[in-house]
């Protein structure tokens, strides 16, 4: 079970005047985690070495403060390039003219090298306003040992099988599913997942664009399916954990969760840090 959840973008700000690439280039980034930060700082150093006439200022912020500040930057003292999210969040800044049209970068060869769905997420009215550079998956880590202890044989392949497995696990005193909801946004991934499965991609995209209201009966049906997991407390939240590091969910004795809805490549690193016995019992994806 993997889906592409979001694309990260490099976006040119609309107030930028591009001379012969001389002077100062200000880049604001939300890549504060150690690994991506090191990668982008290395690229910045290479760019600086190859372009000595340009003073590159790479400003790196943590994700939460970045979200709160980006609108102020774009409307007051905008940088030249910002990192941001594709799709609806990008379109919010395109509509008032805060982002630069970078369609000239998208030659036929470039378009041919990008998946159509990625191209669509950076496009508005057939024009492109960002450059995608990464995406992350959504899926399940699962505990083989706990499934076996509850006499759940093969991994469930459909909704009925998933619910039946949850019933067996609860009967053994095992929490079937844990999610990290210290940051509330990861819970929305469950809605996305269920809506995509029940109503399809086109419906989901129209819903996200606001063309379909959330009062639509098809949306209500998604919540009815979700209720099946939530009402009997088959899907507890791991309140103190974030979506990215689920290790706390794995380690809490009272929350021996079989499945953890996982968002992001960093989760794999967390699993690798578990003791060997526990690590070998963890599967991905489901």
C-alpha positions as CSV (number, residue, x, y, z in Angstrom):
1,X,0.0,0.0,0.0
2,X,2.0,3.0,-1.2
3,X,0.7,6.2,-2.7
4,X,2.5,9.4,-3.6
5,X,1.4,11.8,-1.0
6,X,3.0,15.1,-2.0
7,X,5.7,16.6,-4.1
8,X,8.2,19.1,-2.8
9,X,9.0,22.0,-5.1
10,X,11.6,24.5,-5.9
11,X,9.7,27.7,-6.9
12,X,10.8,31.0,-8.3
13,X,9.2,34.0,-6.6
14,X,7.3,36.3,-8.9
15,X,9.2,39.5,-8.0
16,X,12.5,38.0,-9.1
17,X,14.3,39.8,-12.0
18,X,16.7,37.3,-13.6
19,X,19.8,39.2,-14.9
20,X,22.8,37.2,-16.2
21,X,22.8,35.3,-13.0
22,X,25.0,37.7,-11.1
23,X,24.6,39.3,-7.7
24,X,22.8,37.7,-4.8
25,X,20.5,34.6,-5.0
26,X,18.4,34.1,-1.9
27,X,16.9,30.6,-1.3
28,X,14.6,29.8,1.6
29,X,14.3,26.1,2.3
30,X,12.4,23.9,4.8
31,X,14.9,21.0,4.7
32,X,16.0,21.2,8.4
33,X,16.4,17.5,9.0
34,X,20.0,16.4,9.0
35,X,20.2,14.3,5.8
36,X,18.3,16.6,3.4
37,X,20.0,19.6,4.9
38,X,23.5,18.2,4.3
39,X,22.5,17.3,0.7
40,X,21.2,20.7,-0.1
41,X,24.1,22.5,1.5
42,X,26.5,20.3,-0.6
43,X,24.6,21.3,-3.7
44,X,24.7,24.9,-2.7
45,X,28.5,24.8,-2.2
46,X,28.9,23.2,-5.7
47,X,26.7,25.9,-7.2
48,X,28.7,28.6,-5.5
49,X,31.9,27.1,-6.8
50,X,30.6,26.9,-10.4
51,X,29.1,30.4,-10.2
52,X,31.5,32.7,-8.3
53,X,29.8,35.8,-9.5
54,X,26.6,34.8,-7.6
55,X,26.4,35.1,-3.8
56,X,24.1,32.2,-2.8
57,X,22.3,32.7,0.5
58,X,20.7,29.4,1.6
59,X,18.4,29.9,4.5
60,X,17.1,26.7,6.2
61,X,14.1,26.7,8.5
62,X,12.2,24.0,10.4
63,X,9.0,22.9,8.8
64,X,6.5,24.4,11.2
65,X,8.0,27.9,11.4
66,X,8.4,27.8,7.6
67,X,4.7,27.2,7.0
68,X,3.9,30.1,9.2
69,X,6.4,32.5,7.6
70,X,6.2,31.8,3.8
71,X,3.2,33.9,3.1
72,X,4.8,36.9,4.9
73,X,8.0,36.4,2.8
74,X,6.1,36.3,-0.5
75,X,4.1,39.4,0.2
76,X,6.8,41.6,1.8
77,X,10.5,40.7,1.3
78,X,10.4,37.7,-1.0
79,X,13.4,35.5,-1.5
80,X,14.3,34.4,-5.1
81,X,13.5,30.7,-4.6
82,X,11.3,28.9,-2.1
83,X,10.7,25.3,-1.3
84,X,7.0,24.4,-1.1
85,X,4.4,21.8,-1.7
86,X,2.8,20.9,-5.0
87,X,-0.9,20.9,-5.9
88,X,-3.4,23.0,-3.9
89,X,-0.8,24.7,-1.7
90,X,1.1,25.8,-4.7
91,X,-2.0,27.1,-6.5
92,X,-2.8,29.2,-3.4
93,X,0.2,31.3,-4.2
94,X,-0.1,31.2,-8.0
95,X,-3.6,32.8,-7.9
96,X,-2.5,36.1,-6.4
97,X,0.6,36.2,-8.6
98,X,3.1,35.4,-5.9
99,X,5.0,32.8,-7.9
100,X,6.9,33.1,-11.2
101,X,5.8,31.2,-14.3
102,X,8.8,28.8,-15.1
103,X,7.2,27.1,-18.1
104,X,10.3,27.9,-20.2
105,X,12.2,25.3,-18.2
106,X,9.8,22.6,-19.4
107,X,11.1,21.6,-22.8
108,X,9.5,18.6,-24.5
109,X,12.5,16.5,-23.3
110,X,12.0,17.6,-19.7
111,X,8.2,17.0,-19.9
112,X,8.9,13.5,-21.3
113,X,11.1,12.7,-18.3
114,X,8.5,13.6,-15.7
115,X,5.5,11.5,-14.7
116,X,2.3,13.1,-16.0
117,X,0.9,13.2,-12.4
118,X,3.9,15.1,-11.2
119,X,3.7,17.6,-14.1
120,X,0.0,18.1,-13.4
121,X,0.7,19.0,-9.7
122,X,3.0,21.9,-10.7
123,X,0.8,23.2,-13.4
124,X,-2.0,25.8,-13.4
125,X,-3.8,26.6,-16.6
126,X,-1.3,24.6,-18.6
127,X,1.6,26.6,-17.2
128,X,4.2,25.4,-14.7
129,X,5.1,27.2,-11.5
130,X,7.5,24.9,-9.7
131,X,10.1,22.2,-10.2
132,X,9.4,18.9,-8.4
133,X,12.3,17.2,-6.7
134,X,11.0,14.6,-4.4
135,X,7.9,12.8,-3.2
136,X,7.1,10.6,-0.2
137,X,5.0,7.4,0.2
138,X,2.2,6.6,2.6
139,X,1.8,3.0,3.6
140,X,2.0,0.5,6.5
141,X,4.8,-0.9,8.6
142,X,3.5,-4.1,10.1
143,X,4.6,-6.5,12.8
144,X,4.8,-10.1,11.6
145,X,5.3,-11.5,15.1
146,X,2.1,-9.9,16.4
147,X,0.1,-11.0,13.4
148,X,1.3,-14.6,14.0
149,X,0.5,-14.4,17.7
150,X,-3.1,-13.5,16.9
151,X,-3.4,-16.3,14.4
152,X,-3.6,-13.9,11.4
153,X,-2.1,-15.9,8.6
154,X,-1.6,-14.2,5.2
155,X,-1.7,-10.4,5.1
156,X,-5.3,-9.1,4.5
157,X,-5.9,-8.3,0.8
158,X,-9.2,-6.5,1.1
159,X,-11.2,-4.4,3.6
160,X,-13.1,-7.4,5.0
161,X,-9.8,-9.1,5.7
162,X,-8.4,-6.0,7.4
163,X,-11.3,-5.7,9.7
164,X,-11.3,-9.4,10.5
165,X,-7.6,-9.2,11.4
166,X,-8.3,-6.2,13.7
167,X,-11.0,-8.2,15.5
168,X,-8.5,-11.1,16.1
169,X,-5.8,-8.7,17.3
170,X,-8.1,-6.9,19.7
171,X,-9.2,-10.2,21.1
172,X,-5.6,-10.9,22.0
173,X,-5.2,-7.5,23.7
174,X,-3.1,-6.1,20.9
175,X,-3.8,-2.6,19.4
176,X,-4.2,-3.2,15.7
177,X,-3.2,0.2,14.3
178,X,-1.3,3.2,15.7
179,X,-0.9,6.6,14.1
180,X,1.3,9.5,15.1
181,X,-1.0,12.5,15.6
182,X,1.1,15.0,17.7
183,X,1.0,16.9,14.4
184,X,-2.7,16.6,13.3
185,X,-2.2,16.5,9.6
186,X,-1.1,12.9,9.3
187,X,-4.6,11.8,10.3
188,X,-5.8,13.3,7.0
189,X,-3.8,10.6,5.2
190,X,-6.4,8.1,6.3
191,X,-9.2,10.1,4.6
192,X,-7.1,10.4,1.4
193,X,-6.4,6.7,1.4
194,X,-10.0,5.6,1.9
195,X,-11.4,8.2,-0.5
196,X,-9.0,7.1,-3.3
197,X,-9.9,3.5,-2.8
198,X,-13.7,4.1,-2.6
199,X,-14.2,7.0,-5.1
200,X,-11.1,7.0,-7.3
201,X,-8.4,9.5,-8.3
202,X,-10.6,11.9,-10.4
203,X,-13.2,12.3,-7.6
204,X,-10.5,12.8,-5.0
205,X,-8.8,15.5,-7.1
206,X,-12.1,17.3,-7.7
207,X,-12.9,17.2,-4.0
208,X,-9.5,18.6,-3.2
209,X,-10.0,21.4,-5.7
210,X,-13.3,22.3,-4.0
211,X,-15.4,21.3,-7.0
212,X,-17.2,18.6,-4.9
213,X,-18.5,19.6,-1.5
214,X,-17.7,17.5,1.6
215,X,-21.5,17.1,2.1
216,X,-21.6,14.8,-1.0
217,X,-22.9,11.4,0.0
218,X,-19.8,9.8,-1.5
219,X,-17.7,11.7,1.0
220,X,-20.0,10.6,3.9
221,X,-19.4,7.0,2.8
222,X,-15.7,7.4,3.3
223,X,-16.3,8.5,6.9
224,X,-18.6,5.5,7.4
225,X,-15.7,3.2,6.4
226,X,-13.4,5.1,8.7
227,X,-15.9,4.7,11.5
228,X,-15.5,1.0,11.3
229,X,-11.9,1.3,12.4
230,X,-12.3,4.2,14.8
231,X,-15.5,3.3,16.7
232,X,-14.3,0.0,18.3
233,X,-10.9,1.8,18.9
234,X,-9.1,-0.3,16.3
235,X,-7.2,2.8,15.3
236,X,-5.7,4.6,18.3
237,X,-3.6,7.6,18.0
238,X,-0.1,7.6,19.4
239,X,-0.5,11.2,20.7
240,X,3.1,11.9,21.6
241,X,4.6,10.6,18.4
242,X,5.0,12.5,15.1
243,X,4.2,10.8,11.8
244,X,7.9,10.6,10.9
245,X,9.4,8.8,13.9
246,X,7.1,5.9,15.0
247,X,9.6,4.4,17.3
248,X,7.7,5.5,20.4
249,X,4.7,3.6,19.2
250,X,6.8,0.5,18.8
251,X,8.3,0.8,22.2
252,X,5.3,1.6,24.4
253,X,4.4,-1.7,26.0
254,X,0.7,-0.9,26.1
255,X,0.6,0.1,22.5
256,X,1.9,-3.0,20.8
257,X,0.6,-1.8,17.5
258,X,0.7,-4.2,14.6
259,X,0.4,-1.6,11.9
260,X,1.6,2.0,11.8
261,X,0.5,4.3,9.0
262,X,3.8,5.7,7.9
263,X,4.6,8.9,6.1
264,X,8.1,9.6,4.8
265,X,11.4,8.0,4.0
266,X,12.7,8.8,7.5
267,X,10.5,6.1,9.0
268,X,12.7,3.5,7.3
269,X,15.6,4.8,9.2
270,X,13.7,4.6,12.5
271,X,12.9,0.9,11.8
272,X,16.6,0.3,11.1
273,X,17.5,1.6,14.5
274,X,15.3,-0.9,16.3
275,X,16.9,-3.9,18.0
276,X,17.6,-6.7,15.5
277,X,14.9,-9.1,16.8
278,X,12.2,-6.4,16.5
279,X,13.5,-5.0,13.2
280,X,13.3,-8.4,11.5
281,X,9.6,-8.7,12.5
282,X,8.8,-5.4,10.7
283,X,7.5,-5.5,7.2
284,X,7.0,-2.7,4.6
285,X,4.9,-1.8,2.7
286,X,1.4,-3.1,3.4
